[in-house]
Amino acid sequence: MKLDISCIRAILFTVEKYETLYDPVSFEDTQYDYYSDYLSEYDTEQILYHVQYCIKANLLSDVSGTKAWGHTQFDCCLEPLGHEFIANTRTEENWKHTQSLFNKIGGASLKVVSAIAEGVTTSLANKYLPEEISKFKL
């Protein structure tokens, strides 16, 4: 299956929104209501494939202690790299700039997309930083 960075972003936003200190977010063959918040355009197979990828890429952790034979279920919590990716792609402005850049290079790995998103965020921060700092009386 082709990797879809937008699906990964939607999964991370879903986990961020619904994860609590005591309850991870479950992804399994049955679609939950919260799938529709960010994931309505993806089918269950795409979601589960990308959740598994997020776990392997250390964006999410699967905290489920048991697995039923023949049943796919992931109980997920955000990892620090997942929080970082969300932080750098949270606004639509940052995400559109990031997408534009990785589309210009003809696609990119998650590592490269994360670096682009961080660069976009840093660039936008540097754009506003001098003006904001000048307001302080140092």
Buried (B, 14 or more C-beta within 10 A) or exposed (E): EEBBBBBBBBBBBBBBEBBEEEEBBBBBEEBBEBBEEBBEEBEBEBBBBBBBBBBEBEBBBBEBEEEEEEEBBBBBBBBEBBBBBBEBBBEEEBBEBBBEBBEEEEEBEBEBBBBBBBBBBEEBEEEEEEEEEEEEEE
